[in-house]
Amino acid sequence: MIILLGGSGYLGKAYIKYFEERGIGYKNLSRREFDYYNPDKLASFLKDVNANFLINAAGYTGRPNVDACENNRAQCLLANAVLPGLVRLACEQAGKPWGHVSSGCVFSGSSGHEHGFREEDPPNFDFRHNNCSFYSGSKALGEECLEGGQSVYIWRLRMPFNHEDSSRNYLSKVQRYERLVDVRNSMSHLNEFVEASYKCWENRVPFGTYNVTNTGSVTTREVIDMIKRILKVDKEFKFFESEDEFLKIAVKVPRSNLEMDNSKLLSAGIHISEIHDAMEQSLRNWKLEEPVAG
């Protein structure tokens, strides 16, 4: 049985859908029903149900975006930095392997490598470096809590998207912003991320950190061009003249833009598609969010 933490979130729901479609036994451990912040209690539970594996998809990202983390720092730190350490204690006490969802936002800028930041690169967008967001700093601390951990995967997610319109979907966000900044980023197709991360466990690839992003990177203008071409969106997309202008005018919290190298994942035999292909496929299957009934 797979134990899932964070099943009510954007990523957690994708895990549940994946498990149910494939008949994989799982239990979504809701914090309302069970205090999984108590490592002794969680360890006992894992033993009692004879869990095979645990996935920690719980975390705090802020609503409507990561700017909210600046105003809810205690909650952000608890969910993103403290919880991973507590889950580690529980899983090691119970002798259970597990996986933790982290973020590529612990990096920003140039990596100095041809294909972007690698797993062994130390975070450069964290509390030890100036001008990081509180969200990124908290996620980097969460990874630090797992250093030297036993039988654990750290999966780095980056700017998730898929074919379903959602306030959490990057493809939805860029269609709703009044102005955009043209930057290059690596990203993760939500469904492919879920499958690739689970395959790490199913295929028993070596434990450790993996950049679970689609191969390559894409610019904002490339994304908008695909949206206009495929969805026939009748909107004039406006861009800031530069990233500096965007940072001065549009945001109060620093943003990370970066490319990530996923060759470690690929070399482990885990398939994930090229970013432009994944994005084009998502747009061709685009499904608008259903309005909430009044």
Secondary structure, 3 states (H helix, E strand, C coil): CEEEECCCCHHHHHHHHHHHHHCCCEEEECCCCCCCCCHHHHHHHHHHCCCCEEEECCCCCCCCCHHHHHCCHHHHHHHHHHHHHHHHHHHHHHCCCEEEEEEHHHCCCCCCCCCCECCCCCCCCCCCCCCCCHHHHHHHHHHHCCCCCCCEEEEEECCEECCECCCCCHHHHHHHCCEECCCEECCEEHHHHHHHHHHHHHCCCCCEEEECCCECCEEHHHHHHHHHHHHCCCCCCEECCCHHHHHHHCCCCCCCCCCECCHHHHHCCCCCCEHHHHHHHHHHCCECCCCCCC
